[in-house]
Amino acid sequence: MAVSAHLSSREHFARAQRVLPGGVSSPVRAFRAVGGTPLFFREASGASFVDVDGDRYLDFVHSWGPLILGHAHPEVVEAVQTAASRGLTFGAPHLDEVLLAEQVAACYPGVERVRFTSSGTEATMSALRLARGVTGRDRIVKFAGCYHGHSDGLLVAAGSGAVTFGEPSSAGVPEAIARLTSVLPLDDLGRLEELFATTGREIAAVIIEPVPANNGLLLQRREFLLRLRELCSAHGALLIFDEVISGFRVALGGAAELYGIEPDLVTFGKVLGGGMPVGAFAGPAEAFARLAPLGPVYQAGTLSGNPVAMAAGLATLRVLKRDDVIARLEVLGARLERGVARVLDASQLPVTFVRQGSLFWFALGMREAPRRDDLIPAEAASIYRRMHAACLRRGVYLAPSAYEVGFLSAAHSEVDVDLAVDVFGAALAEAFDGEEAR
Ligand SMILES: *Cc1c(COP(=O)(O)O)cnc(C)c1O
């Protein structure tokens, strides 16, 4: 895995910046958090991809989660090609959307109805609208450190002090909308109880990533999720599990299966589309009787249930089940964890390796795994910047941000994992050397 000076990527990036804002189609890809030039890629297969300069990288991002089988899995590609040759979109019902919905219902506890969308953002946005339509209430609750896509009501941060009204976390989000969202810290039962005690009857829904994986990997205590379940039930608020990352990854039945806790509504994306643009929200028939065309809650999509995307999702779930991929990824993840533990034992660096199945994250500067975003020290970002560059030089591609998790796929081999352990060890040593030198 030789590393060039990224000459072509630099040229492409310069050109891209003249027509794409920041040179990218989604902000984290711009490498702002780690510095340097984002790599432009030309092809991918299995666990690696090749950039426009011809350098191959062992990939631990896998397009941020969808590619649980690896890049360009032959069965997924074949399913997509076959579907495409029969028509890219019908704008009318077809069998594959029924088959994929049946798969979702069979895998996930409590799911009787599924509505497909084209992204995770649409799935969470629509699930919230359905929850409001079902309950007749306006207030929603989210947790700091959880990401649910970029709809207005979810780009909200905690307001100052102990007030329950949120504030926009992005310019362009009206304050009036942000105020309908309350933001709580994760892992804080006291604040949760208090919010329900004061405003429980106004809450339409609480949305949470039950395996928070968008601001580090902030694994929660089961008791916390369980109490949240109880409080929602007691106050008639709907509990929404955002399983866009964790769905079909931490277990076939997602975090609901992992923790043995059933939400009222669930959102999917990423793995469900196997690399094509797919999202879904799902739940019991009774709630979905309120959704158009059955009920008054409107939601739609020109390309929703797209046949090519449905084919990719079906092929992905077929292989996932047939090859017992999730169990294999647990074995691979455990191997990575043992390897990294050996490296950390030897180096005594202040780093905690956090893992749930095929999701992993380096908690830099932390001696234990944090359960809240505000426990991540500010210096984690600068340490990660050096670690990321050191990995890239050695042909290992990690997410270009300290707050993003790593992904294992079925395409990773034991050899890949062992190589990654060596590279991570060397990169961590370099990253912390840089810290002392400064
Ligand atoms: C990625 C993600 C989303 C948003 O999905 P998009 O397809 O990027 O719109 C929502 N929730 C979670 C938990 C995610 O990880």
The ligand as an SDF file (V2000), in Angstrom:
LIG
                    3D

 15 15  0  0  0  0  0  0  0  0999 V2000
  -26.5570    8.3260    9.2910 C   0  0  0  0  0  0  0  0  0  0  0  0
  -27.5880    8.5060   10.3260 C   0  0  0  0  0  0  0  0  0  0  0  0
  -28.7670    9.2190   10.0850 C   0  0  0  0  0  0  0  0  0  0  0  0
  -29.0100    9.9800    8.8260 C   0  0  0  0  0  0  0  0  0  0  0  0
  -29.0640    9.1410    7.7100 O   0  0  0  0  0  0  0  0  0  0  0  0
  -28.7920    9.7930    6.2530 P   0  0  0  0  0  0  0  0  0  0  0  0
  -29.0420    8.6410    5.3300 O   0  0  0  0  0  0  0  0  0  0  0  0
  -27.3800   10.2740    6.2770 O   0  0  0  0  0  0  0  0  0  0  0  0
  -29.7580   10.8890    6.0700 O   0  0  0  0  0  0  0  0  0  0  0  0
  -29.7360    9.2350   11.0610 C   0  0  0  0  0  0  0  0  0  0  0  0
  -29.5510    8.6160   12.2320 N   0  0  0  0  0  0  0  0  0  0  0  0
  -28.4310    7.9280   12.5000 C   0  0  0  0  0  0  0  0  0  0  0  0
  -28.2890    7.2190   13.8060 C   0  0  0  0  0  0  0  0  0  0  0  0
  -27.3930    7.8740   11.5660 C   0  0  0  0  0  0  0  0  0  0  0  0
  -26.2600    7.2400   11.8690 O   0  0  0  0  0  0  0  0  0  0  0  0
  1  2  1  0
  2  3  1  0
  2 14  2  0
  3  4  1  0
  3 10  2  0
  4  5  1  0
  5  6  1  0
  6  7  2  0
  6  8  1  0
  6  9  1  0
 10 11  1  0
 11 12  2  0
 12 13  1  0
 12 14  1  0
 14 15  1  0
M  END
$$$$
